[in-house]
Amino acid sequence: MEAAALVLAGTRPGGDPFAAAQGVAHKSLIKIDGKTLLERVMLALREAGVSRIGVSCDEGPVADLARGLGAQVIPTGRGPSASVLSGFEVLGAPLIVTTSDHALLQPGWIGELVDGTPEDADLSVMLAERATVQRAMPESKRTYLRFADGHWSGCNLFYLQSPEARRAIDTWSMVEADRKRPWRIAARLGVGTLLSMLLGRLTIAEGLARLGDKIGVQAALVSASNGLAAVDVDKQADLDAVRALIAREKEGSSANPV
């Protein structure tokens, strides 16, 4: 695969109580089935054919692990958007961006993101529709954005396909701040977009396209075929659900050997 990948593994201001409760310095170091979350993410990227991987993290145990796994450590910025910008400047385009808590990440989803991005798009975002998520993991509690064509959850998978995608990184901080209040994002795009959303007439693809137009890029939606792509691990309930799912899968594979 031509693209490089950036794994976001920054430290929250004031630390992460969830990681501390697991007895580790950072949630990237939590182990599931004998592998840390960071290792699981990197293995999926390697299996997808990604050879250049950067990990955005602070110096310390996460950086040590990243280097041990063959990744390039890239210092974090002040927030995820600044960290993505730093990674983009080092690794360039095309660039896959994901997070270190994407414990169930599969090589196929990475290929789906890259292959599903139109050739003329500068960037794409993978999202999963609520019904798809609930079929895959009914117990998962996610945040959904309501649009005319359904309720959508982020998958922490982004593809910055062209150098022009850099323009979108500056807007990322605004989207981060308002990601749970999409009407605010729509309001920034103009009264017409806000009314379309409030009246239930704006699809998620139209919203992304309008946001892209506003910042001068071609932005595309890639709809996840597997709802598990929307599951990350940032609280105890997520960790318990992911561990249970992996245990069931292992039991199934041992009961039906190839």
FISEDO-542522 format. One record per residue (C-alpha): x, y, z. Coordinates in nm, 4 decimals, decimal comma. Layout:
> X; Y; Z
...
END
This chain:
> 0,0000; 0,0000; 0,0000
> 0,1335; 0,3403; -0,0974
> -0,0156; 0,5244; 0,1995
> 0,1608; 0,5805; 0,5303
> -0,0334; 0,5721; 0,8570
> -0,0479; 0,7906; 1,1649
> -0,1684; 0,6453; 1,4958
> -0,2819; 0,9056; 1,7485
> -0,1743; 0,8111; 2,1016
> -0,1527; 1,1424; 2,2809
> -0,2031; 1,1952; 2,6517
> -0,5068; 1,3816; 2,7791
> -0,4421; 1,6918; 2,9902
> -0,4401; 1,5825; 3,3530
> -0,3964; 1,2167; 3,2632
> -0,6462; 0,9414; 3,1849
> -0,8406; 0,7971; 3,4820
> -0,9474; 0,4989; 3,2694
> -0,5854; 0,4029; 3,1976
> -0,4927; 0,4566; 3,5613
> -0,7741; 0,2240; 3,6685
> -0,6203; -0,0460; 3,4461
> -0,2824; 0,0027; 3,6123
> -0,1082; 0,1451; 3,3044
> 0,0350; 0,4837; 3,2145
> -0,1671; 0,5153; 2,8931
> -0,4601; 0,3245; 2,7467
> -0,2415; 0,2259; 2,4492
> -0,0689; -0,0099; 2,6944
> -0,3853; -0,1957; 2,7994
> -0,3628; -0,5585; 2,6930
> -0,6352; -0,7590; 2,5228
> -0,5660; -1,1240; 2,4532
> -0,1966; -1,0739; 2,5295
> -0,1403; -0,7722; 2,3030
> -0,1452; -0,4026; 2,3863
> -0,3977; -0,1843; 2,2089
> -0,1182; -0,0094; 2,0200
> 0,0250; -0,3403; 1,9038
> -0,3169; -0,4576; 1,7830
> -0,3617; -0,1396; 1,5775
> -0,0149; -0,1608; 1,4284
> -0,0570; -0,5286; 1,3386
> -0,3775; -0,4455; 1,1477
> -0,1994; -0,1680; 0,9580
> 0,0934; -0,3958; 0,8730
> -0,1406; -0,6706; 0,7537
> -0,3162; -0,4139; 0,5323
> 0,0182; -0,3493; 0,3627
> 0,1140; -0,0235; 0,5349
> 0,4916; -0,0133; 0,5749
> 0,5428; 0,3402; 0,7113
> 0,3724; 0,3998; 1,0450
> 0,4098; 0,7015; 1,2693
> 0,2818; 0,7113; 1,6269
> 0,1936; 1,0508; 1,7696
> 0,2748; 1,0280; 2,1400
> 0,4769; 1,1760; 2,4234
> 0,8133; 1,0370; 2,5238
> 0,7822; 0,7546; 2,7746
> 0,6452; 0,3983; 2,7726
> 0,4181; 0,4485; 2,4694
> 0,7036; 0,5913; 2,2636
> 0,9300; 0,3066; 2,3760
> 0,6698; 0,0502; 2,2699
> 0,6107; 0,2257; 1,9369
> 0,9794; 0,2219; 1,8519
> 1,0012; -0,1414; 1,9567
> 0,7208; -0,2191; 1,7117
> 0,9064; -0,0423; 1,4299
> 0,7105; 0,2839; 1,4201
> 0,8432; 0,6363; 1,3913
> 0,7595; 0,8451; 1,6980
> 0,6190; 1,1889; 1,6163
> 0,5773; 1,4437; 1,8985
> 0,2196; 1,5377; 1,9777
> 0,0703; 1,8794; 1,9168
> -0,1740; 2,0715; 2,1328
> -0,4756; 1,8544; 2,0620
> -0,5567; 1,5884; 1,7999
> -0,5745; 1,8310; 1,5062
> -0,2283; 1,9724; 1,5793
> -0,0947; 1,6192; 1,6181
> -0,2401; 1,5216; 1,2810
> -0,0787; 1,8267; 1,1247
> 0,2601; 1,7312; 1,2699
> 0,2202; 1,3777; 1,1394
> 0,1091; 1,4997; 0,7987
> 0,4151; 1,7229; 0,7688
> 0,6428; 1,4281; 0,8497
> 0,4684; 1,1469; 0,6603
> 0,2947; 1,3345; 0,3779
> 0,0049; 1,2199; 0,1613
> -0,1576; 0,9788; 0,1184
> -0,1986; 0,9251; 0,4912
> -0,4299; 0,6983; 0,6908
> -0,5135; 0,8374; 1,0343
> -0,6483; 0,6271; 1,3196
> -0,6241; 0,6030; 1,6983
> -0,4392; 0,3716; 1,9349
> -0,7625; 0,2627; 2,1081
> -0,9079; 0,1103; 1,7888
> -0,8755; -0,2360; 1,9431
> -1,0805; -0,4230; 1,6810
> -0,9207; -0,2606; 1,3764
> -0,9092; -0,5009; 1,0803
> -0,6943; -0,4870; 0,7653
> -1,0086; -0,5137; 0,5544
> -1,1513; -0,1930; 0,6978
> -0,8338; -0,0081; 0,6084
> -0,8576; -0,1387; 0,2528
> -1,2257; -0,0464; 0,2454
> -1,1403; 0,3103; 0,3459
> -0,8684; 0,3510; 0,0835
> -1,0501; 0,1704; -0,1978
> -1,3793; 0,3452; -0,1197
> -1,2296; 0,6931; -0,1506
> -1,3009; 0,8490; -0,4926
> -0,9898; 0,9286; -0,6953
> -1,0777; 1,2992; -0,7046
> -1,1319; 1,3268; -0,3280
> -0,8731; 1,5022; -0,1148
> -0,9863; 1,3215; 0,1967
> -1,2424; 1,0758; 0,3250
> -1,3979; 0,9804; 0,6562
> -1,5293; 0,6380; 0,7525
> -1,8600; 0,6416; 0,9418
> -2,0947; 0,3618; 1,0471
> -2,4739; 0,3821; 1,0459
> -2,6392; 0,2995; 1,3789
> -2,8186; -0,0138; 1,2596
> -2,4869; -0,1515; 1,1331
> -2,3220; -0,0844; 1,4697
> -2,6059; -0,2354; 1,6688
> -2,6078; -0,5514; 1,4579
> -2,2374; -0,5988; 1,5215
> -2,2342; -0,5112; 1,8932
> -2,5775; -0,4381; 2,0441
> -2,4327; -0,3520; 2,3852
> -2,2040; -0,0780; 2,2500
> -2,2996; 0,2774; 2,3504
> -2,1844; 0,5263; 2,0860
> -2,2476; 0,8899; 2,0034
> -2,4501; 0,9302; 1,6837
> -2,5006; 1,2232; 1,4483
> -2,8555; 1,2437; 1,3066
> -2,8928; 1,3115; 0,9358
> -3,1633; 1,2529; 0,6756
> -3,0170; 0,9153; 0,5810
> -2,9675; 0,7799; 0,9316
> -2,7731; 0,8139; 1,2532
> -2,3963; 0,7928; 1,2056
> -2,1039; 0,7206; 1,4354
> -1,7390; 0,7998; 1,3709
> -1,4933; 0,5161; 1,3172
> -1,1669; 0,6960; 1,3937
> -1,0534; 0,6224; 1,0399
> -0,9561; 0,9033; 0,8046
> -0,7750; 0,9067; 0,4716
> -0,5856; 1,2192; 0,3677
> -0,5378; 1,1292; 0,0039
> -0,3847; 1,4445; -0,1438
> -0,1568; 1,7267; -0,0259
> -0,4600; 1,9589; -0,0409
> -0,6080; 1,7664; 0,2533
> -0,3836; 1,9768; 0,4739
> -0,6399; 2,2575; 0,4456
> -0,8898; 2,0430; 0,6324
> -0,6612; 1,9821; 0,9286
> -0,6913; 2,3442; 1,0384
> -1,0699; 2,2989; 1,0521
> -1,0375; 1,9731; 1,2457
> -1,0200; 2,1551; 1,5788
> -1,3587; 2,3138; 1,5131
> -1,5121; 1,9773; 1,4253
> -1,3535; 1,8222; 1,7361
> -1,5125; 2,0840; 1,9593
> -1,8590; 2,0467; 1,8046
> -1,8630; 1,6786; 1,7088
> -2,1455; 1,6045; 1,9539
> -2,3380; 1,9158; 1,8450
> -2,3458; 1,8881; 1,4650
> -2,5973; 2,1730; 1,4353
> -2,3154; 2,4084; 1,5337
> -2,1029; 2,2781; 1,2482
> -2,3991; 2,3190; 1,0132
> -2,4524; 2,6752; 1,1366
> -2,0936; 2,7616; 1,0436
> -2,1708; 2,6490; 0,6889
> -2,4591; 2,8925; 0,6503
> -2,8285; 2,9311; 0,7228
> -2,9322; 2,7052; 0,4329
> -2,7230; 2,4146; 0,5597
> -2,8464; 2,4638; 0,9168
> -3,2121; 2,4667; 0,8064
> -3,1608; 2,1581; 0,5897
> -3,0198; 1,9719; 0,8866
> -3,2819; 2,0866; 1,1349
> -3,5580; 1,9900; 0,8900
> -3,4046; 1,6465; 0,8386
> -3,3197; 1,7047; 0,4724
> -2,9390; 1,6941; 0,4882
> -2,7640; 1,3601; 0,4311
> -2,4281; 1,2873; 0,5876
> -2,2606; 1,2821; 0,2442
> -2,4096; 1,6232; 0,1599
> -2,2917; 1,7605; 0,4936
> -1,9356; 1,6395; 0,4335
> -1,9384; 1,7772; 0,0792
> -2,0558; 2,1204; 0,1985
> -1,7939; 2,1253; 0,4737
> -1,5319; 2,0356; 0,2140
> -1,6480; 2,3114; -0,0179
> -1,6254; 2,5601; 0,2674
> -1,2572; 2,4837; 0,3266
> -1,1617; 2,4197; -0,0353
> -1,1285; 2,0396; -0,0473
> -1,3170; 1,7451; -0,1917
> -1,4401; 1,5437; 0,1081
> -1,6045; 1,2021; 0,0802
> -1,7903; 0,9570; 0,3027
> -1,6926; 0,5910; 0,3204
> -1,9695; 0,3923; 0,4869
> -1,8392; 0,1094; 0,7058
> -1,9693; -0,2330; 0,6119
> -1,8947; -0,3648; 0,9619
> -2,0331; -0,1766; 1,2603
> -1,7413; -0,2892; 1,4759
> -1,5352; -0,0259; 1,2962
> -1,7083; 0,2323; 1,5185
> -1,6049; 0,0632; 1,8434
> -1,3095; 0,2051; 2,0333
> -1,1912; 0,1494; 2,3897
> -1,2064; 0,4574; 2,6084
> -1,4074; 0,3317; 2,9054
> -1,4510; 0,0138; 3,1078
> -1,7727; -0,0921; 2,9328
> -1,5969; -0,0767; 2,5937
> -1,3046; -0,2819; 2,7242
> -1,5337; -0,5467; 2,8717
> -1,7384; -0,5704; 2,5507
> -1,4303; -0,5981; 2,3269
> -1,2701; -0,8639; 2,5486
> -1,5934; -1,0644; 2,5495
> -1,6218; -1,0405; 2,1700
> -1,2640; -1,1565; 2,1137
> -1,3122; -1,4429; 2,3609
> -1,6253; -1,5571; 2,1740
> -1,4424; -1,5424; 1,8430
> -1,1568; -1,7515; 1,9814
> -1,3994; -2,0086; 2,1189
> -1,5723; -2,0257; 1,7818
> -1,2505; -2,0739; 1,5904
> -1,1278; -2,3471; 1,8261
> -1,4609; -2,5273; 1,8027
> -1,4452; -2,5164; 1,4203
> -1,0793; -2,5738; 1,3265
> -0,9903; -2,5334; 0,9610
END
